[in-house]
Amino acid sequence: MGSQPYALALDASGGTLFVANMNSNNVSVISTSTNRTIATASAPGYPDSIAYDSRSGDAYVGTYGTSGNTSDVSIISGATDTNTGSVQVGGQVWDLLADASNGFVYAGSEVANSIFVISDSSKTITQTLPYSAGPTGDMLLDPANGDLYFGNATAQFLTVVSGSSNNVLATVPLGGIPTALAYDPISRDVDVAVADLGQPNSASLLQVISGANYTVLSSTPIPPVPQAMAYDPLNRDLYISNYFGNVTVVSTENDAVVAEMHVGDFTFNVAVDTVTGDVAVTSGEPRTVTVISGSTNTVTAVLSAGGFPASMLFDANASCFYVAVLTQNDGGAVTIVPSALEQPSSGPATSPVLDLAGETEYIAIGAACAVGLAVVVWLIRAKRSPGS
């Protein structure tokens, strides 16, 4: 159980972390107050995406599917932590977005070239929207006006959908593949990282899309093949990681590059500590989590991720980053990176790791995650049950 954790979703108010485990076909439910697995719910079909809907209190789990033409979106009840049903969609769900303001969950499928709009009350598909995302697509909600943004990788444009009617409002040509989206709450504009994967060594672009009229306001050159992006609300900077291990910092006040740094190769995930303004970036090689000060844009700590980092999110209530990591022999774990972490004066920085099988060995013990500066090491030993 707990094999190959691939995606994370957070119920911040309930203190629950949902972990989609691709190879064991289930979801681990973890208490963020104790950092222990409290339940395991089935999610057949190789779950590879997950979103928490605060309106219904359920987690929606997208699956790769057992065949190319069909897959399911499993529904995990937040009240019982069990699988209460599923919705069959066209095939291979890549992205999920839950909009608690309108009561719909959006499931994007490249195979079906569609976004399936699922009602969180009836648990049925109410509408289908055109989509051609692929694995590099992204989804974003504008909380100010309820608009939804969907990156179309194959068609290389941005689709804007009304959250009130689920009608397409606009399609914005980008001239490249949208690999990451971020929302600026000050300007109420949407930032899009655009890559030319046909020419991976050529410069990519950061394009700013007006949230008012859906036009391109500016284009800023950034390093090639951007992978992930996050907005820091404390300093109004964007942090963009790319395939070659660079992090580019762009000020949203003037759309200018203000800093660049190399943190490793294959930097797939970026998350912002919304309390301190610090930024965490994961690297596939070496398998690390790099912490960057949001005030100085300098690296303050480099930690072992404990495996290949697949996804990451920040929990403000627990004051830590959670990182889903893949390990050898079909294993996996969740690494915890405390907030406001600084590199020790001697010895490597380390971080606590959750064993999804519920059995944890302690190598070194500090304090709980919420303490902030304390660092704990827990050995990864995700186990599989006999015959699984």
Secondary structure, 3 states (H helix, E strand, C coil): CCCCEEEEEEECCCCEEEEEECCCCEEEEEECCCCEEEEEEECCCCEEEEEEECCCCEEEEEECCCCCCCEEEEEEECCCCCEEEEEEECCCEEEEEEECCCCEEEEEECCCCEEEEEECCCCCEEEEEECCCCCCCCEEECCCCCCEEEEECCCCEEEEECCCCCCEEEEEECCCEEEEEEEECCCCEEEEEEECCCCCCCCEEEEEECCCCCCEEEEEEECCCEEEEEEECCCCEEEEEECCCEEEEEECCCCEEEEEEECCECCCEEEECCCCCCEEEEECECCEEEEECCCCCCEEEEEECCCEEEEEEEECCCCEEEEEEEECCCEEEEEEEECCCCCCCCCCECCCEEECCCCCEEEECCCCHHHCCCCCEEECCCCCCCCC
